[in-house]
Amino acid sequence: MFSWSTIVENLPYLLQATRFTLLVSGLGMALGLVMGMVLCVARLSPMVWISRIAALYVSFFRGVPLLVQLLLAYYFLPSIGIDIPPLWAAVCSIGLCAAAYIAEILRGALIAVPHGQAEAAAALGVHPFTIWKRILIPQALKISMPSLVNELIMLVKVSSLVSAVGIVELTRMSQSISAATFRPLEIYIAAAAIYLVINLALAGLGQALERRLNY
């Protein structure tokens, strides 16, 4: 018989673990966004060797499963003398992986921006950095906002993989509570509801940002 009391009793533990889910996802997205912008510029660089290095990076991190990347960061780095906490290994792995996808999202958005705008600004003597800052990047962010929000939602969901390196986030906590209480149905329903609330909130935030950018 379904037990609401099991959910109520264990909800504080699930919410506490949710903080790590949000922390890993948020920091991973921030790192991925910064690196993704750099990679996007590199992919569009007229210097062939820079563009090819960026393309190789994107191909590797999009082609290798995130779980394998997590395990590589967790086990490989200490073997070469780089000892970092599991949390930061997870954040770096998620951020590096997200950067590859974000770079392609931004690249597609930049290609969609009419080239005539940048050419006109250059003809007027506007500095290339200013063209990127004032013309290209704002429009690319506007075009790519739905895809970037989808990427953030995906990061929240794949953050469950960091339990493989010992981080007690929402999914790992749910597994532990289920094993202790023998009530997996109630616990996993509660975890699913928390994930749903988070992702609905992110989707709403994305829609608000999209409306703001359209003004």
N, C-alpha and C positions, 0 to 999 in steps of 0.2 A: 504494500500500500504506500502511495506517495506520501512523503513526510516533509511538510513545510518547515517544521521545527529544525530539521537537519540543515536546511538552507540558512535559516536565521542564525543558528548557532555558529555556523562556519563562514558566514558572509564576511565578518571582519578580517579573517585570514585571507580570503580571496581578494578583498579590496586592498589589503596590504601588499599582496603579490602583484596586484594590478599596477602599482606604482613602478615596479621594475619593468613591466611590459611597456608602460608609457615612456619611461626613461630611456630604455634601449631603443624604442621606435623613434622617439623624438630626436635623440642625439644622432642616431643613424641617419635619419632624414636630413638633419642639419649638415652633417658631414657630407652626405651624398649630394646635397644641393650645391655646396661650395665646389666640391670636386667635379660634379657634373657640369657646372658652368665652365670650369677650366678645360675639361675634356671636350666640351662642345666647341669651344674656340679652337682647340688644337685640331679637332676633326675637320674644321673648316679652314685651317691654315693653308696658305699657298705653298708653304714649305712641305714638300712631299714626305720627308722623313718624320717630321712631327705628326703629320696626319696619319701616317702608317703606324707609328707607335701608339697613338690614341686609339686607332681602329683595332690594334692587337689587344690592347687593354679591354676594350668593350667586348670583343669576341670572347676573351678568356672568362671574364666575370659574368657574362650572360650565358656562357656555355657550360660552366661548371656549377653543379648544384650548390645552393647556399650552405647546406649542411656540411658538405665536403669542405667548403671554404672555412667554415667555423672550426671544424676539426683540425684543419691545417694550421690555422692561426693559433689554436689552443695547444697543439702538440709540437708543431714545427718550430715556432719562435723560441720556446725555452731550450730546444735542442741546439740552437745556435747562440745561446747566451742572452736572448731577449726575454726577460721574465716580466710579463704584464698580468694584472689581475684578470680573471675570467670576464668580468663585466666589460672592461675596455677591449678585450679581445673580441667580444661579441659585438660591441658598438662599432669597432673598426671593420669587422667583417661585413656587417650589415651596411655600413656607410660606403665601403668600397664597392660592394655589389650594387647598391642603389645608384651610385654615381654612374655606372655603365648605362643603366636604363634611363636615368634622368638626362644624361648627355644626348642620347638619341631622341628623347622627347623634345628637348630644347633645340636640337639640330633641325628636326622636322618643323618646329615652329618658326625658326629663323628663316628657313627656306621659304616658308609661306609668306613672310613679310615681303612686300613689293621691293624689288631691288632699286627701283627708281628713287626711293626716299634717301637711301644711303648715298647714292650717286649724286643726288642733288645737293645733299649736305656737304659732300666732299668737294663739289664744284664751287661751293660758297666758301671754302677754306676752313670748314669745321674740322677740328682735330679728330683723328680716328677713335681715340678713347671716348671723346664726347659723343661721337656717333653711336658707339656701342652703348654708352650709359644712358643717353637721352632718347635714342630712336629705336635701336634694335632690341635691346634687352627688355624694356617695358612692354613692347608689342609681343615679343616672344613669350613673356610670362603670361600675358593676357590670353594668347592663343592656347598655351599649354596648360593653363590652370586646371581644367578638368582632369587631364592626364596625370598631373602632378598630385592632385588630391587622391586619385585612384592608386597611385604609387604609394602614398603615405598609408592609405587603408590596407594595401597589400603588406606593407612593412609591419603594421600592427598584427596582422594575422601570422606572418611568417616568424614573428618574434618568438613564437612558441618553440622554435628550433633551438633557441639558446639554452634550453634546459639540458641539451646534450653536453654542454660544458659546465654544468653544475649551478646555473643561475636559477633560483627559485622564482620564476615568474608565474603568471596566472595558470597556464596549463600544467606546469610542474606541481604547483600547489594543489590543483584539482586532483591530480593523480595521487598525491600523498594523502589527501583527505579521504579520497575514495577508498584507498587501501586500508585506512585506519577505521573508517566508519562502516564499510561494506554497503554504502549507499551511493553507488556511482551515478545512478540516474539523476538524483536530485542535484548532486554536485556539478555534474557536467551541464545540466540545464542552467544552473546558476552562472557557470563560467561562460556558456554560450550567450546568455542574456547580457553579461558584462561586456563581452566583445561586441555584441550588437549595439549596445548603447554608445560605446566608444566610436564605432564606425559610423553610426548615424549622426553623432555630433560632428565628426570630421567632415562628413558629406554636407551637413548644413553649413559648416564654416566655409567649406569650399564654394558653395553656392553664394554665400554672402560676399566672399572675396571676388567672385566672378561678376556679381552685380555691381560691386564697387568699381572694378576695373572697367566696366562697360560705360560708366558715366564719364 
